[in-house]
Amino acid sequence: MTVPERNYWLMKSEPGCYGLQNLKDEPEQITCWDGVRNYQACNLLRDRIRVGDGVLFYHSNISQPAVVGLAEVVRDGYPDHTALDPNVDHFDPKSSVDNPVWYMVDIQYRATLPRPLTRADLAGHPILSGMGVLKKGNRLSVQLVSAAEWRAILDLSDLSDPLTGGRRP
């Protein structure tokens, strides 16, 4: 049996709404990545993101946006139940149990970077300078990251890969 290739993702969250510390404080350090309301990002959650994939946790909409931690996908995409609840901010009347519009995955905390890696840090690195998060107009909350970019983040942070037991991907 062939093991599927691991992918890596950058997921943005505003720390005032839900930050890395919130994930770290969750029971079993797991949460659902809900509330994504962009079709392109939702399609990634539904179709491409899989158990075992790595996540760069990115704090956005702050004075110094930055990659602050690492997580792992622990549940494949499934319908986002927050779209069905009219009492939450993410409600969408077009979504239903029989015809879900929005999807989410579950992620689990793996590590906090020793220091946040800001946009300036990323832009100044030869491998990271091409990341999607740095491209003008790219506001996607879920973005593909290359294996080389994942390794570069680990190297800059002097971290072993928490997804492979320390082995390099």
KEVEX-427735 format. One line per field, with one value per residue: residue number from 1; residue in three letters; x, y negated, z negated of N, C-alpha, C in turn. Coordinates in Angstrom, 2 decimals. Example, Ala and Ser with C-alpha at 12.3 -4.5 7.8 and 13.67 -1.06 7.14 Angstrom:
BEGIN
pos	1|2
code	ala|ser
n_xx	13.19|12.85
n_yy	5.69|2.25
n_zz	-7.80|-7.08
ca_xx	12.30|13.67
ca_yy	4.50|1.06
ca_zz	-7.80|-7.14
c_xx	13.20|12.90
c_yy	3.30|-0.03
c_zz	-7.80|-7.87
//
This chain:
BEGIN
pos	1|2|3|4|5|6|7|8|9|10|11|12|13|14|15|16|17|18|19|20|21|22|23|24|25|26|27|28|29|30|31|32|33|34|35|36|37|38|39|40|41|42|43|44|45|46|47|48|49|50|51|52|53|54|55|56|57|58|59|60|61|62|63|64|65|66|67|68|69|70|71|72|73|74|75|76|77|78|79|80|81|82|83|84|85|86|87|88|89|90|91|92|93|94|95|96|97|98|99|100|101|102|103|104|105|106|107|108|109|110|111|112|113|114|115|116|117|118|119|120|121|122|123|124|125|126|127|128|129|130|131|132|133|134|135|136|137|138|139|140|141|142|143|144|145|146|147|148|149|150|151|152|153|154|155|156|157|158|159|160|161|162|163|164|165|166|167|168|169
code	met|thr|val|pro|glu|arg|asn|tyr|trp|leu|met|lys|ser|glu|pro|gly|cys|tyr|gly|leu|gln|asn|leu|lys|asp|glu|pro|glu|gln|ile|thr|cys|trp|asp|gly|val|arg|asn|tyr|gln|ala|cys|asn|leu|leu|arg|asp|arg|ile|arg|val|gly|asp|gly|val|leu|phe|tyr|his|ser|asn|ile|ser|gln|pro|ala|val|val|gly|leu|ala|glu|val|val|arg|asp|gly|tyr|pro|asp|his|thr|ala|leu|asp|pro|asn|val|asp|his|phe|asp|pro|lys|ser|ser|val|asp|asn|pro|val|trp|tyr|met|val|asp|ile|gln|tyr|arg|ala|thr|leu|pro|arg|pro|leu|thr|arg|ala|asp|leu|ala|gly|his|pro|ile|leu|ser|gly|met|gly|val|leu|lys|lys|gly|asn|arg|leu|ser|val|gln|leu|val|ser|ala|ala|glu|trp|arg|ala|ile|leu|asp|leu|ser|asp|leu|ser|asp|pro|leu|thr|gly|gly|arg|arg|pro
n_xx	0.84|0.58|1.77|0.15|1.46|2.60|1.18|1.60|0.41|-0.57|-2.34|-4.41|-5.21|-6.83|-5.35|-6.81|-9.30|-8.99|-6.22|-2.90|-2.34|-4.91|-5.49|-3.54|-4.52|-6.83|-8.86|-7.01|-5.59|-6.76|-8.73|-11.57|-11.20|-12.98|-15.47|-14.42|-15.01|-14.55|-14.62|-12.48|-10.58|-12.22|-12.63|-10.10|-10.07|-12.10|-11.30|-8.47|-6.84|-5.51|-5.48|-2.58|-1.23|0.84|0.66|1.24|0.77|-0.59|-0.61|-2.75|-3.85|-2.78|-0.33|2.24|2.05|2.57|4.14|3.56|3.42|3.16|1.05|-0.95|-2.97|-5.70|-8.12|-9.86|-11.52|-14.84|-18.41|-18.99|-20.41|-21.02|-22.10|-24.72|-25.98|-27.92|-27.28|-24.61|-21.63|-20.79|-22.90|-24.73|-27.37|-27.68|-26.52|-27.01|-27.88|-28.23|-27.09|-24.29|-22.41|-20.03|-16.86|-14.71|-11.68|-10.03|-7.47|-4.39|-2.40|1.15|3.65|5.18|6.72|10.04|10.39|8.19|7.87|8.02|6.47|8.52|10.73|10.13|10.07|12.72|14.11|15.65|14.25|11.70|10.71|9.00|6.55|3.00|1.55|2.83|2.31|0.95|-2.40|-3.20|-5.35|-6.22|-7.26|-6.38|-3.65|-1.51|1.68|5.03|7.10|9.78|9.53|8.31|10.42|12.33|11.17|11.26|14.08|14.86|13.71|15.02|13.96|12.99|11.21|7.95|6.10|7.28|8.70|11.08|12.65|13.72|11.45
n_yy	1.19|-2.19|-5.06|-8.12|-11.24|-13.69|-16.87|-20.41|-23.25|-26.68|-28.27|-30.90|-32.91|-35.26|-36.39|-37.62|-36.55|-33.71|-32.27|-30.76|-30.03|-29.50|-27.13|-25.49|-25.35|-23.86|-20.90|-17.97|-19.42|-19.97|-21.28|-22.23|-23.57|-25.93|-28.07|-29.08|-30.97|-31.25|-30.20|-29.01|-28.39|-26.77|-24.61|-23.48|-22.59|-20.68|-18.91|-18.51|-18.73|-16.59|-14.01|-14.00|-15.94|-18.86|-21.97|-25.40|-27.69|-30.80|-34.05|-36.61|-39.89|-41.69|-43.94|-42.94|-40.51|-36.95|-33.70|-31.50|-29.01|-25.37|-22.82|-19.85|-18.15|-16.33|-15.29|-14.62|-16.72|-17.79|-18.55|-21.92|-22.63|-25.06|-26.66|-26.05|-27.07|-29.61|-31.32|-31.90|-33.59|-32.55|-31.58|-30.40|-30.66|-29.30|-26.87|-23.45|-20.42|-18.34|-19.44|-20.57|-23.58|-24.59|-23.57|-21.97|-21.12|-19.17|-20.19|-19.67|-20.89|-21.18|-22.50|-25.49|-28.20|-29.30|-32.02|-34.37|-34.25|-36.79|-38.64|-40.10|-38.52|-36.22|-37.26|-37.99|-35.65|-33.26|-30.93|-31.21|-33.60|-33.53|-32.68|-32.19|-33.71|-36.11|-37.36|-40.09|-40.96|-38.36|-36.90|-34.55|-32.32|-29.79|-28.15|-26.49|-25.18|-24.63|-21.64|-22.36|-24.95|-24.40|-22.96|-25.02|-26.80|-25.20|-24.99|-27.71|-28.10|-26.35|-23.79|-20.36|-18.21|-17.91|-16.21|-14.00|-12.73|-14.01|-13.45|-14.67|-15.96
n_zz	0.00|0.86|-0.76|-1.08|0.14|-2.11|-2.61|-3.09|-4.82|-5.20|-7.65|-8.43|-11.23|-13.30|-16.19|-18.21|-17.92|-17.66|-18.65|-18.54|-21.18|-22.13|-20.74|-21.86|-24.44|-24.21|-24.90|-24.54|-22.75|-20.28|-17.63|-15.60|-12.35|-11.59|-9.98|-7.59|-4.80|-2.07|1.21|2.64|0.62|-0.92|0.82|0.74|-1.92|-1.81|0.29|0.53|-1.79|-4.20|-6.76|-8.72|-7.32|-7.49|-9.31|-9.18|-11.59|-11.45|-12.60|-11.84|-10.71|-12.58|-14.06|-13.44|-11.49|-11.53|-11.27|-13.83|-14.99|-14.85|-13.57|-13.15|-10.79|-11.85|-11.21|-8.29|-5.80|-6.53|-6.71|-7.69|-10.58|-11.75|-9.84|-9.78|-12.00|-13.06|-15.11|-15.25|-14.08|-11.64|-10.19|-7.36|-5.34|-2.93|-3.20|-4.11|-5.94|-4.14|-1.87|-2.18|-2.16|-3.10|-4.48|-6.94|-8.74|-11.27|-13.48|-15.28|-17.88|-17.64|-18.01|-19.31|-17.77|-18.55|-18.26|-16.73|-13.18|-11.15|-8.43|-7.27|-7.98|-6.49|-3.87|-3.57|-3.29|-1.19|-0.33|-1.41|-0.47|1.70|0.82|0.78|-1.06|-1.15|1.21|2.92|2.45|1.92|-0.04|-1.07|-3.58|-3.94|-2.67|-0.35|-1.18|-0.36|-0.68|-0.93|-1.93|-4.41|-5.64|-5.71|-7.53|-9.82|-10.05|-10.40|-12.85|-14.41|-14.97|-15.32|-13.10|-14.05|-12.97|-11.95|-13.87|-14.23|-12.04|-8.84|-6.42
ca_xx	0.00|1.35|1.42|0.01|2.43|2.14|1.18|1.78|-0.53|-0.54|-3.70|-4.41|-6.22|-6.59|-5.15|-7.88|-10.46|-8.53|-4.78|-2.19|-2.52|-6.24|-5.35|-2.73|-5.34|-7.98|-8.72|-6.20|-4.97|-7.41|-9.90|-12.01|-10.85|-14.30|-15.73|-13.81|-16.09|-14.00|-14.81|-11.20|-10.05|-13.13|-12.35|-8.90|-10.48|-12.94|-10.75|-7.02|-6.17|-5.69|-4.87|-1.14|-0.65|1.38|0.05|1.89|-0.27|-0.21|-1.41|-2.98|-4.59|-2.12|0.72|3.32|1.58|3.70|4.00|3.83|3.42|2.95|-0.05|-1.12|-4.35|-6.04|-9.38|-10.12|-12.62|-16.23|-19.24|-18.85|-21.69|-21.31|-22.89|-26.13|-26.46|-28.19|-26.82|-23.17|-21.18|-20.48|-24.14|-25.00|-28.67|-27.62|-25.97|-27.95|-27.33|-28.24|-26.29|-23.37|-21.64|-18.74|-16.18|-13.65|-10.84|-9.56|-6.03|-3.85|-1.18|2.39|4.80|5.24|8.03|10.76|10.04|7.37|8.54|7.21|6.49|9.87|11.58|9.81|10.46|14.17|14.70|15.62|13.23|10.39|10.31|7.96|5.33|1.74|1.09|3.51|1.89|-0.03|-3.77|-3.52|-5.97|-6.74|-6.97|-5.76|-2.78|-0.53|3.07|5.87|7.92|10.99|9.16|8.12|11.77|12.99|10.58|11.86|15.48|14.93|13.25|15.84|13.03|12.84|9.87|7.08|5.23|8.06|9.54|12.38|13.27|13.43|10.50
ca_yy	0.00|-3.42|-6.11|-9.37|-12.28|-14.70|-18.25|-21.41|-24.35|-27.82|-28.63|-32.20|-33.20|-36.46|-35.94|-38.15|-35.65|-32.37|-32.23|-29.52|-29.66|-28.89|-25.74|-24.79|-25.18|-22.98|-19.50|-17.21|-20.41|-19.77|-22.10|-22.23|-24.82|-26.27|-29.46|-29.50|-31.33|-31.53|-28.95|-28.39|-27.80|-25.67|-23.46|-22.84|-21.88|-19.54|-17.99|-18.33|-18.64|-15.23|-13.63|-13.89|-17.13|-19.86|-23.30|-26.58|-28.52|-32.16|-35.10|-37.67|-41.09|-42.31|-44.85|-42.13|-39.16|-36.04|-32.27|-31.40|-27.65|-24.22|-21.92|-18.71|-17.81|-15.05|-14.82|-15.10|-17.66|-17.39|-19.74|-22.90|-22.74|-26.45|-27.26|-25.68|-27.67|-31.05|-32.08|-32.10|-34.52|-31.87|-31.03|-30.61|-30.03|-28.46|-25.56|-22.56|-19.11|-17.55|-20.10|-21.49|-24.47|-24.88|-22.42|-22.24|-19.99|-19.29|-20.27|-19.47|-21.64|-20.41|-23.26|-26.95|-28.64|-30.04|-33.42|-34.48|-34.57|-37.85|-38.78|-40.55|-37.34|-35.35|-37.95|-38.07|-34.31|-32.86|-29.90|-31.65|-34.88|-33.30|-32.11|-32.81|-34.67|-37.38|-37.92|-41.17|-40.59|-36.99|-36.97|-33.23|-31.92|-28.46|-28.19|-25.43|-25.51|-23.54|-20.91|-23.16|-26.06|-23.80|-22.69|-26.30|-27.30|-24.38|-25.36|-29.05|-28.01|-25.32|-22.77|-19.08|-18.09|-17.18|-15.28|-12.83|-12.29|-14.66|-13.23|-15.69|-15.49
ca_zz	0.00|0.97|-1.71|-0.34|-0.17|-3.06|-2.16|-4.14|-4.64|-6.10|-8.04|-9.09|-12.24|-14.08|-17.57|-19.06|-17.77|-18.00|-18.43|-18.80|-22.60|-22.26|-20.30|-22.86|-25.63|-23.95|-25.30|-23.60|-21.85|-18.98|-17.33|-14.20|-11.65|-11.04|-9.62|-6.33|-3.89|-0.74|1.93|2.99|-0.62|-1.31|1.68|0.18|-3.14|-1.43|1.28|0.59|-3.09|-4.70|-8.03|-8.64|-6.71|-8.41|-9.29|-9.75|-12.22|-11.13|-13.20|-10.85|-11.10|-13.73|-13.59|-12.86|-11.16|-11.61|-11.57|-15.26|-15.49|-13.97|-13.92|-12.24|-10.47|-12.48|-10.64|-6.93|-5.64|-6.79|-6.66|-8.76|-11.27|-12.14|-8.76|-10.00|-13.24|-12.86|-16.28|-15.21|-13.04|-10.39|-9.62|-5.94|-5.07|-1.73|-3.58|-4.82|-6.26|-2.90|-0.86|-2.86|-1.29|-3.71|-5.10|-7.91|-9.16|-12.65|-13.62|-16.63|-18.20|-17.67|-18.53|-19.23|-17.31|-19.59|-18.02|-15.54|-11.92|-10.55|-6.98|-6.91|-8.07|-5.36|-2.64|-3.51|-3.20|0.23|-0.05|-1.88|0.14|2.70|0.22|1.17|-2.07|-0.90|2.48|2.82|2.77|1.52|-1.37|-1.42|-4.96|-3.86|-1.51|-0.22|-1.49|0.16|-1.65|-1.14|-2.83|-5.73|-6.17|-5.99|-8.78|-10.88|-10.17|-11.00|-14.24|-15.06|-15.46|-14.63|-12.52|-14.98|-12.23|-11.54|-14.97|-14.14|-10.73|-7.84|-5.41
c_xx	0.89|0.85|1.29|1.05|1.82|2.21|1.32|0.94|-0.20|-2.00|-3.64|-5.53|-5.84|-6.46|-6.19|-9.14|-10.10|-7.06|-4.19|-2.36|-3.88|-6.19|-4.60|-3.55|-6.55|-7.75|-8.02|-5.53|-5.47|-8.57|-10.32|-11.64|-12.09|-14.36|-15.07|-14.93|-15.57|-14.04|-13.50|-10.58|-10.91|-12.88|-11.09|-9.26|-11.26|-12.16|-9.27|-6.34|-6.53|-5.01|-3.38|-0.46|-0.19|0.72|0.99|0.77|0.20|-1.16|-1.52|-3.73|-4.10|-0.97|1.88|2.80|2.78|3.25|4.42|3.91|3.16|1.80|-0.08|-2.60|-4.64|-7.42|-9.57|-11.34|-13.99|-17.07|-19.08|-20.21|-22.03|-22.12|-24.38|-26.76|-26.67|-27.70|-25.31|-22.80|-21.02|-21.70|-24.26|-26.31|-28.69|-27.11|-27.03|-27.26|-27.21|-27.36|-25.34|-22.59|-20.21|-18.19|-15.12|-12.83|-10.54|-8.04|-5.63|-2.53|0.03|3.56|4.54|6.63|8.72|10.56|9.17|8.22|7.63|7.29|7.87|10.85|11.38|10.32|11.98|14.87|14.59|14.56|11.84|9.86|9.21|6.66|4.09|1.28|1.72|3.05|0.78|-1.41|-4.16|-4.04|-6.53|-6.33|-6.35|-4.97|-1.81|0.87|3.91|6.64|9.20|10.70|8.95|9.49|12.49|12.46|11.17|13.32|15.64|14.58|14.06|14.97|13.18|11.42|8.98|6.18|5.95|8.93|10.95|13.08|12.87|12.43|11.17
c_yy	-1.24|-4.44|-7.41|-10.40|-13.30|-16.07|-19.16|-22.62|-25.49|-28.16|-29.90|-32.27|-34.48|-36.06|-36.50|-37.32|-34.23|-32.28|-30.87|-29.08|-29.03|-27.42|-24.92|-24.48|-24.27|-21.59|-18.73|-18.11|-20.26|-20.73|-21.86|-23.59|-25.23|-27.72|-29.95|-29.74|-31.88|-30.21|-28.25|-27.70|-26.62|-24.42|-22.73|-22.02|-20.61|-18.48|-17.64|-18.09|-17.31|-15.04|-13.44|-15.09|-18.10|-21.21|-24.31|-27.46|-29.96|-33.14|-36.26|-38.84|-41.69|-43.16|-44.11|-40.72|-38.20|-34.59|-32.11|-29.97|-26.62|-23.38|-20.81|-18.48|-16.43|-14.53|-15.46|-16.03|-17.03|-18.66|-20.61|-23.15|-24.17|-27.16|-27.02|-26.39|-29.17|-31.93|-32.30|-32.98|-33.85|-31.24|-31.38|-29.91|-29.16|-27.05|-24.75|-21.24|-18.27|-18.14|-21.10|-22.32|-24.59|-23.66|-22.90|-20.98|-20.19|-19.32|-20.11|-20.22|-20.71|-21.19|-24.76|-27.32|-29.44|-31.55|-33.46|-34.82|-35.52|-37.82|-39.22|-39.38|-36.43|-35.97|-37.99|-36.74|-33.81|-31.82|-30.42|-32.89|-34.73|-32.76|-32.90|-33.89|-36.05|-38.07|-38.95|-40.67|-39.18|-37.01|-35.61|-32.84|-30.53|-28.42|-27.02|-25.98|-24.34|-22.85|-21.70|-24.34|-25.55|-23.56|-23.98|-26.91|-26.52|-24.79|-26.73|-29.03|-27.01|-24.25|-21.48|-19.03|-17.28|-16.16|-13.98|-12.30|-12.84|-14.45|-14.36|-15.14|-15.31
c_zz	0.00|-0.05|-0.93|-0.80|-1.13|-2.39|-3.37|-3.79|-5.60|-6.37|-8.87|-10.12|-12.96|-15.54|-18.54|-19.00|-18.21|-17.64|-18.75|-20.26|-22.85|-21.85|-21.34|-24.13|-25.44|-24.54|-24.19|-22.55|-20.41|-18.84|-15.89|-13.61|-10.89|-10.59|-8.35|-5.32|-2.57|0.01|2.27|1.77|-1.06|-0.47|1.22|-1.05|-2.80|-0.65|1.14|-0.74|-3.73|-6.06|-7.82|-8.00|-7.79|-8.22|-9.92|-10.29|-12.13|-11.80|-12.21|-11.49|-12.43|-13.20|-12.94|-12.58|-11.09|-11.72|-13.02|-15.78|-14.41|-14.49|-12.89|-12.01|-11.05|-12.06|-9.28|-6.92|-5.87|-6.86|-7.92|-9.39|-11.68|-11.06|-8.96|-11.19|-13.08|-14.02|-16.30|-14.01|-11.67|-9.72|-8.14|-5.60|-3.81|-2.03|-4.32|-5.11|-4.99|-1.80|-1.52|-1.84|-1.79|-4.44|-6.09|-8.12|-10.64|-12.64|-15.08|-16.77|-18.21|-18.25|-18.42|-18.75|-18.42|-19.48|-16.77|-14.32|-11.15|-9.03|-6.51|-6.96|-6.86|-4.06|-2.47|-3.37|-1.76|0.58|-0.38|-1.18|1.19|2.14|0.62|0.21|-1.86|0.38|2.29|3.26|2.39|0.09|-1.81|-2.84|-5.04|-2.56|-1.53|-0.49|-0.96|-0.96|-1.95|-2.08|-4.25|-6.39|-6.54|-7.29|-9.95|-11.12|-10.84|-12.49|-15.05|-15.72|-14.65|-14.10|-13.46|-14.29|-11.90|-12.65|-14.87|-12.82|-9.78|-6.83|-4.06
//
